[in-house]
Amino acid sequence: MKILLVDDSRAIAMVTTARLESFGHEVKHAINGQTAIDLFQAERFDLILMDIEMPGMNGFETTTRIRSLEGHEPWAWTPIIFVTATDSDTNLVTAIEAGGDDFISKSSPESVLQAKMKAMSRIAALRSRLALANGKLQDQANRDGLTGLLNRRAMDMRVDHLWEMAVQQGAPFSLLMVDVDNFKNFNDHYGHQAGDECLCAVAACLEKVAEQANQDQMAPGVFAARYGGEEFSLIIPDAAPGVHVGIAMAIVEAIAALNIRHDWNADWGRVTVSVGAMCMAPASGQVNQMFRLADELLYKAKESGRNRHEAN
């Protein structure tokens, strides 16, 4: 386990650290409550051993503040054991009310300390598995069930955050709206299963273009999402003005190069897309305005013959 030991006595901390490390645990020492809080915010710990009597901020107050920093999810909870020389009933009640989980005496024999650590290790393992399972569930909840791209809800949440940052920093912000040309005709002619396969192929292609732009450092942070139906979005935070045009061109060419047959797509004979590419440098106002302007550019591309992009 990774343990945070909070004790104002360096001598006691050295002895306790040596004992815990002999059991195979990693230990970090905080000399006071504020240092403990700073370390807790910077790193993840499996267990906190908290001294009660400390100058300034005592163990109870430190624990209360640490608990206020944790999320509401069960996997965010970190066990806290108070280590004290006076395990009175009053201290026990105060410790529990402050958010502590257990008590151990500083004079506890080696066997008792080791037994407590074994129990905490089992809890740490359970928390780790719970966090992993929750991470997978959260990722699934954020993904479109068909294409695997970010879904609309997850995209909106991420865009709101990135937009706020861009406005605060005076950074540019770019947005691409991508629509599969004559997709209703494709579905009607080839069937819904073929339509689903087409959307998956388009999504994979968009993701590949985004990954390449990331790798080339052309647009670090760019990501693709399914906006709805046959419409997709690419979000390009903090990229130089003009980058969005290059990515829009790459998307149009890459989708056409898939050579997915589409006899009902005007004169093209294959699946194509139209793209509206909008950049605001610096970002200002409301992000909804960006989506509206990108949509207008998208429909301008469609009215101009499809299989093309329009950019501001």
C-alpha positions in Angstrom: 0.0 0.0 0.0 0.9 3.6 -0.4 0.5 5.2 3.1 0.5 8.8 4.2 1.8 9.1 7.7 0.9 12.4 9.5 2.9 13.0 12.7 4.6 16.1 14.0 7.3 14.0 15.7 10.1 13.2 13.2 11.5 10.6 15.6 8.2 8.7 15.9 7.6 9.0 12.2 11.0 7.5 11.4 10.3 4.5 13.7 6.8 4.0 12.3 8.0 4.4 8.7 10.6 1.7 9.3 8.0 -0.7 10.7 5.6 -0.1 7.8 8.3 -0.4 5.2 9.4 -3.7 6.7 5.8 -5.0 5.9 6.4 -4.0 2.3 4.4 -0.7 2.2 5.4 2.7 0.7 5.3 5.5 3.2 5.3 9.3 2.8 5.6 11.5 5.9 3.7 14.8 6.5 5.0 16.8 9.4 1.8 18.7 10.0 -1.9 18.9 8.9 -1.4 21.4 6.0 1.4 19.3 4.5 -0.8 16.3 4.7 -3.6 18.1 2.9 -1.2 19.3 0.2 0.2 15.7 -0.3 -3.4 14.3 -0.4 -4.3 16.7 -3.2 -1.2 15.9 -5.2 -1.2 12.1 -4.9 -3.4 9.1 -4.3 -2.9 7.1 -1.1 -4.4 3.8 0.0 -4.3 4.7 3.7 -3.7 7.6 6.0 -2.3 7.2 9.5 -3.2 10.4 11.4 -1.7 11.7 14.7 -4.3 13.5 16.8 -2.2 16.0 18.8 -0.3 18.3 16.5 0.4 22.0 16.8 -1.8 24.3 14.7 -4.1 22.0 12.9 -4.8 18.8 14.9 -5.6 15.4 13.4 -9.4 15.9 13.7 -9.4 19.1 11.8 -7.0 17.7 9.2 -9.3 14.7 8.7 -12.4 16.9 8.3 -10.6 18.9 5.6 -9.4 15.9 3.8 -12.9 14.4 3.7 -14.2 17.6 2.2 -11.8 17.2 -0.7 -12.9 13.7 -1.6 -15.7 13.0 -4.1 -18.9 11.3 -3.2 -18.0 8.1 -5.0 -17.1 5.1 -2.8 -13.8 4.6 -4.6 -12.8 8.2 -3.7 -12.9 7.4 0.0 -9.5 6.8 1.7 -9.4 5.0 5.0 -8.0 7.1 7.9 -6.7 5.5 11.1 -5.9 7.7 14.0 -2.7 6.9 15.8 -2.7 8.2 19.4 -1.3 7.6 22.9 -4.6 8.3 24.5 -7.4 6.2 23.0 -10.2 7.7 25.3 -13.9 7.3 24.5 -14.1 11.1 23.8 -11.3 10.8 21.3 -12.9 7.8 19.6 -16.2 9.7 19.2 -14.5 12.8 17.9 -12.4 10.8 15.5 -15.5 9.0 14.0 -17.4 12.3 13.7 -14.4 13.9 11.9 -14.4 11.1 9.3 -11.9 8.7 10.8 -12.4 4.9 10.4 -10.3 3.3 13.1 -8.0 3.8 16.1 -4.6 2.4 16.9 -2.3 3.1 19.9 1.2 4.3 19.3 2.3 1.5 21.7 0.6 -1.3 19.8 2.7 -4.4 19.4 4.1 -5.3 16.0 1.5 -8.1 15.5 -1.4 -5.7 16.0 0.0 -3.1 13.6 0.7 -5.8 11.0 -2.8 -7.2 11.3 -4.3 -3.7 10.8 -2.2 -3.2 7.7 -3.3 -6.6 6.2 -7.0 -5.6 6.7 -6.3 -2.2 5.1 -4.5 -3.9 2.2 -7.6 -5.9 1.4 -9.7 -2.7 1.5 -7.2 -1.0 -0.8 -7.4 -3.9 -3.3 -11.2 -3.7 -3.3 -11.1 0.1 -3.9 -8.7 -0.4 -6.8 -11.0 -2.9 -8.4 -14.0 -0.7 -7.8 -12.3 2.3 -9.4 -11.3 0.2 -12.4 -14.8 -1.1 -12.9 -16.3 2.4 -12.5 -13.8 3.8 -15.0 -15.0 1.3 -17.6 -18.6 2.0 -16.9 -18.0 5.8 -17.1 -16.2 5.3 -20.5 -19.1 3.2 -21.8 -21.5 5.9 -20.7 -19.6 8.5 -22.6 -19.3 6.5 -25.8 -21.8 6.2 -28.7 -23.1 2.7 -28.8 -22.6 2.2 -32.5 -19.4 4.0 -33.5 -17.5 4.1 -30.3 -16.9 7.8 -30.6 -17.8 10.2 -27.7 -21.5 10.6 -27.6 -23.3 14.0 -27.7 -23.6 14.3 -23.9 -20.0 13.6 -23.3 -18.9 15.9 -26.1 -21.1 18.8 -24.7 -19.5 18.4 -21.3 -16.0 18.4 -22.7 -16.7 21.3 -25.1 -18.1 23.5 -22.3 -15.0 23.0 -20.2 -12.6 23.6 -23.2 -14.5 26.6 -24.4 -14.4 28.2 -20.9 -10.6 27.7 -20.8 -10.2 29.1 -24.3 -12.2 32.2 -23.4 -10.3 32.8 -20.2 -6.9 32.4 -21.9 -7.8 34.3 -25.1 -7.0 31.2 -27.1 -8.4 30.1 -30.5 -11.1 27.5 -30.8 -12.1 25.5 -33.9 -15.0 23.3 -34.6 -15.8 21.0 -37.6 -19.3 19.7 -38.4 -19.3 16.7 -40.7 -22.3 15.2 -42.4 -22.5 12.1 -44.6 -23.9 13.1 -48.0 -27.3 11.7 -49.0 -27.2 9.2 -46.2 -31.0 8.6 -46.2 -30.6 7.5 -49.8 -27.8 5.1 -48.7 -30.0 3.6 -45.9 -33.0 3.3 -48.1 -31.1 1.6 -51.0 -28.6 -0.6 -49.1 -30.5 -1.2 -45.8 -30.0 -0.1 -42.2 -27.2 -2.7 -41.4 -25.1 -1.4 -44.3 -26.0 2.1 -43.0 -24.6 1.2 -39.6 -21.5 -0.2 -41.1 -21.0 2.9 -43.2 -21.3 5.2 -40.1 -18.8 3.0 -38.3 -16.3 3.3 -41.2 -16.8 7.1 -41.3 -16.3 7.3 -37.5 -13.1 5.2 -37.6 -11.8 7.5 -40.4 -12.6 10.6 -38.5 -10.8 9.2 -35.4 -7.8 8.3 -37.5 -7.6 11.9 -38.9 -7.9 13.3 -35.4 -5.2 10.9 -34.1 -2.8 11.9 -36.9 -3.4 15.6 -36.2 -2.5 14.9 -32.6 0.6 12.9 -33.4 1.8 15.6 -35.8 1.3 18.3 -33.1 -0.9 20.1 -35.7 -3.8 20.1 -33.3 -3.0 18.7 -29.9 -6.2 17.8 -28.1 -8.5 17.4 -31.2 -11.1 14.8 -30.8 -14.1 13.4 -32.7 -17.7 12.8 -31.5 -21.0 11.6 -32.9 -23.2 14.6 -33.0 -26.3 12.7 -33.9 -27.6 10.5 -36.8 -25.1 10.8 -39.7 -23.6 14.0 -38.3 -20.2 14.1 -36.5 -18.1 16.8 -34.9 -14.4 17.4 -34.5 -13.4 19.7 -31.7 -10.0 21.5 -32.1 -9.1 23.4 -28.9 -6.2 25.9 -29.0 -4.9 25.2 -32.5 -3.5 28.0 -34.7 -6.0 29.6 -37.1 -6.1 27.8 -40.4 -5.4 24.4 -39.0 -9.1 23.6 -39.1 -9.1 24.1 -42.8 -6.3 21.6 -43.3 -8.1 19.0 -41.1 -11.4 19.6 -43.0 -9.7 19.0 -46.3 -8.1 15.8 -44.9 -11.5 14.5 -43.8 -13.2 15.1 -47.2 -10.3 13.3 -48.9 -10.0 10.4 -46.4 -13.8 9.6 -46.5 -13.8 9.6 -50.3 -10.8 7.4 -50.3 -12.7 4.7 -48.4 -14.5 4.0 -51.7 -17.7 2.8 -50.0 -20.1 2.3 -52.9 -23.1 4.8 -52.9 -24.9 4.8 -56.2 -27.5 7.3 -54.9 -25.0 10.0 -54.0 -25.4 12.3 -57.1 -22.5 11.9 -59.5 -20.0 10.6 -56.9 -20.9 7.0 -56.8 -19.4 6.5 -53.4 -19.8 7.8 -49.8 -18.7 11.4 -49.3 -19.1 14.0 -46.6 -19.6 17.7 -46.4 -17.8 19.7 -43.7 -18.4 23.1 -42.1 -15.2 24.4 -40.5 -15.4 27.3 -38.0 -12.5 29.0 -36.1 -12.8 31.8 -33.6 -9.5 33.4 -32.6 -9.7 34.3 -29.8 -12.7 32.5 -28.5 -15.4 34.8 -27.1 -19.1 34.7 -26.5 -21.1 31.5 -26.3 -20.0 28.2 -27.8 -23.5 27.6 -29.1 -22.8 30.4 -31.6 -19.8 28.4 -32.9 -22.0 25.4 -33.6 -24.6 27.5 -35.4 -21.9 29.1 -37.6 -20.3 25.7 -38.3 -23.7 24.3 -39.3 -24.3 27.2 -41.7 -20.9 26.5 -43.3 -21.9 22.8 -43.5 -25.1 23.5 -45.4 -23.3 25.9 -47.7 -20.9 23.0 -48.6 -23.9 20.8 -49.3 -25.6 23.5 -51.5 -22.3 23.9 -53.4 -22.3 20.3 -54.5 -21.3 18.2 -51.5 -18.0 16.2 -51.1 -16.3 19.4 -50.1 -15.7 21.7 -47.1 -16.6 25.3 -46.4 -14.5 27.3 -43.8 -14.6 30.8 -42.4 
